[in-house]
Amino acid sequence: MKKKIITIVAFLIIFVSACAVLFKFNKKDDNLTKVRVAEVAHSIFYAPQYVALHKGYFKDYGLDVELILANGADKVTAAVLSGDVEIGFSGSEATIYVYNQGEKDYLKTFAQLTQKDGSFIVSRKKIDNFSLEDLKGKYIIGGRIAGMPEMTLEYILTEKGIDPKKDLTIDTSIAFASMQGAFIGGTGDFVSLFEPNATLVEKEGYGYVVASLGELGGIVPYTAYNARISYLEKNPDVIENFTKAIQKGLDFVHTKSSKEIAEVILPEFPDTSLEDLIKVIDRYKNADTWPTTTEFTEKSFDHLQDIMINANQLDKKVEYKDLIYQK
């Protein structure tokens, strides 16, 4: 009888302990603030963000972040304006478009994640010592019109004295998510692709990576986080903590090896090998893609608008102070 009582007591102790642990775990999760983020694309280009997610930096700052793939800056903007998400993650040009359309509760940028274009020019044929002159008379799938990859492409061509409208054909009719498939299917002599798509096309023998648009296009707040003015004003602590988590992600990619970064973000790219991830991260590191801080300068914002004006997507510049959130 005594032995039976001891067994029952031991079971109860284990049961109560397990319940306490479970309650504590759930209580911790309940205390997290839910934040939905619409991301413009799912790319290794955004490695610092995925580091922040998988290293638990968002949770460290009390946030439960859910990433929702929107596939395009226009769709990201629509999601933020409709209230489907709290934060948008796309090219900073999106905030300028919304502002110029007269939206009262417009979007402001509060943190940058990348400071250069993340796409690469992929050639159908192998070209040794590639130069932009090789694009003359050719057909390139450039991306969505008024999107940063396509506008950056036009800008660097113009800077080199190449007329984007007359000296080559830039196809802007193909949706961002379909560009890789279109190129593999035989469309175009060149295509502008983000990673891991560029590396996958190269690995499968459909093309060759010949240039980085990031290295050619200069420093801009290329991909950044934004939110409505109303949300920013009501949730300054959320914005501050979100920014701190992203900063930790940036710190990680600047202090760790490409292999260490790849191992952390590998779950985000199950169809990409660790070896390929390392290769892509090396490319982005060499191009100085990731800034050391989430803050960006008026000079880089001004350069962004130069690119937009060159592409005839902006008539006059918007004041830096009007679109940059400052607590």
Buried (B, 14 or more C-beta within 10 A) or exposed (E): EEEEEEEEEEEEEEEEEEEEEEEEEEEEEEEBBEBBBBBBBBBBBBBBBBBBBBBEBBBEBBBBBEBEEBBBBBBBBBBBBEEEBBBBBBBBBBBBBBBEEEBEEBBBBBBBBBBBBBBBBBBBEEBEEBEBEBBEEBBBBBBBBBBBBBBBBBBBBBEEEBEBEEBBBBBBEBEBEBBBEBBBEEBBBBBBBBBBBBBBBBBEEBBBBBBBBBBBBBBBBBBBBBBBBEBBBEBEEBBBBBBBBBBBBBBBBEEBEBEBBBBBBBEBBEEBBEEBBBBBBBBBBEBEBBBEEBBBEEEBBEBBBBBBBBBEBBEEBBEBEEBBBEE
